[in-house]
């Protein structure tokens, strides 16, 4: 079974390869962690620019903290 780094790599590969849509729903999101910041600030916007429909559903408390950054 893979570890955390392998899981993060898998998510990044999936986002890069997406062609039509990406939907992420999570109640655990730490905006101060580098891999999540990269996902939010680089990978998801790049996917949207490619024409991929991007949806991100976060817990309200977590979302406020992420947006505030």
C-alpha positions in Angstrom: 0.0 0.0 0.0 1.3 3.5 -0.9 2.1 6.2 1.5 1.1 9.9 1.7 3.6 11.1 -1.0 2.3 8.4 -3.4 -1.3 9.5 -2.8 -0.4 13.2 -3.4 1.4 12.2 -6.6 -1.6 10.2 -7.8 -3.9 13.2 -7.2 -1.6 15.5 -9.1 -1.3 13.1 -12.0 -5.1 12.8 -12.2 -5.6 16.5 -12.2 -3.0 17.0 -15.0 -4.6 14.2 -17.1 -8.2 15.4 -16.6 -10.0 16.2 -19.8 -13.6 17.0 -18.9 -14.1 17.4 -15.2 -12.6 17.3 -11.7 -14.7 17.1 -8.6 -13.0 17.2 -5.2 -15.0 17.0 -1.9 -13.1 17.0 1.4 -13.7 18.0 5.0 -9.9 18.0 5.6 -7.9 20.7 3.8 -4.9 22.5 5.2 -4.2 25.5 3.0 -0.7 26.0 4.6 0.5 22.6 3.3 2.6 22.9 0.1 0.9 20.2 -1.8 -2.6 21.6 -1.2 -1.4 25.1 -2.0 0.0 23.8 -5.3 -3.2 22.0 -6.1 -5.3 25.2 -5.4 -3.0 27.8 -6.9 -1.4 25.9 -9.8 -3.0 22.6 -10.9 -6.7 23.3 -10.6 -6.5 26.7 -12.3 -4.4 25.2 -15.1 -7.0 22.5 -15.6 -9.7 25.1 -15.8 -7.7 27.0 -18.4 -7.6 23.7 -20.4 -11.4 23.7 -20.4 -11.8 21.2 -17.6 -14.8 21.8 -15.3 -13.4 22.1 -11.8 -15.5 21.8 -8.7 -14.1 21.9 -5.2 -16.4 21.3 -2.2 -14.9 22.2 1.2 -16.2 22.4 4.8 -17.2 26.0 5.4 -14.7 26.6 8.2 -11.9 25.2 6.2 -13.0 27.0 3.1 -12.9 30.4 4.9 -9.4 29.8 6.0 -8.3 28.7 2.5 -9.9 31.8 0.9 -8.4 34.1 3.4 -4.9 33.3 2.2 
